Amino acid sequence: MKAVVWQGTNKVSVETVPDAGLLLPSDAVVRVSATAICGSDLHLLDGHIPSMEKGDILGHEFMGEVVEVGHDVKKLKVGDRVVVPFNLACGVCDPCQRGHFSACDNSNPNHRMAEALYGGVSGGGLFGYSHMYGGYAGGQAQYVRVPFADVGPFKIESDLRDEQVLFLTDIFPTGYQAAEQCGILPGRDVVAVFGAGPVGQFAARSAQMLGAARVIVIDRVPERLKMAEAAGAQSINYEQADALVALREATGGRGPDHVIDAVGMEAHGHGPGALLDELQVRAKLSFDRITALRWAILSCAKGGTLSMPGVYGGLIDKLPLGAAFAKGLVFRMGQTHTHRYLGPLLARIEAGEIDPSFVITHRAGLSAAPELYKTFRDKQGGCIKVVLDPWS
């Protein structure tokens, strides 16, 4: 089968690899009909996530048709059309039973690698996202093995197009969880979203669906800001205005009630802090550039919530924790509990509240993936979201 594989920092290629197959009786095999490049994949491309190996199959946003099931699988059958959450969950451990699916105790066979990096803790496994997160082959391929097939894959039984449901696998639930974590008071609260990439776009729309009085989106890419504005958000281009000053002015001096950091570890920025971040990353003293996180803390109103769907990779410093403490901010963060949101968000799509395909700007066959990784990373040609057809 054809698949997108990691070949080293700043290099991916499309290769012929062995076909995906069943390994355990609880597995399924899915013929992928649509897959996408995620902003998190760029952290792999840029070499910021450890434990990648040459030849690893990338991709964690995918859907398709079930073509094979293990004999222990009860809820799926051959021919079912499914979306597959980007994170793996066993469904039976304590975190899963509590609905904390991304913190699954049993889905990461390489948990000791993550524990060594993160001080004795490990989340669940992830598709196509390093051996530290299980070494699972990803979904930028023609076929993919799906473990825990009775827990993760979610059947789509309506006639919605792939592009309307594909993002249930990651970025729509991720944006929605980020907004939900804010505890928005409908009709009253102002929500600021740092980062107008795909997750930021869904966070902004989710905040609106949850009743935010206003949503303000901060970025530097005009096409992304225009997309947010098209849905009714205000926008701030931080290269044309001081983001902190502009947010204070837009909120009567108190700052937004809640702030969402949809940027994460590769934030762009300016000023001494951003320069020092860059120097530390280049010297391999840090994984993270945290300008967006600093701005989020400094801009948020007293008693507000800082919600962090953006990915961070390791230890950070120069964090204005004193400001957060003085304001009494609440921090909410972590990988998305995707499984929790599949049904409710599908219902919103079916009701016509949102068509997630709005975010797609580029469509291509799998062979175009190496070039489109770079296009997406470098924000060329108005690229916001790439969807790939593995069969064209």
Disulfide bonds with the S-S distance in Angstrom:
none
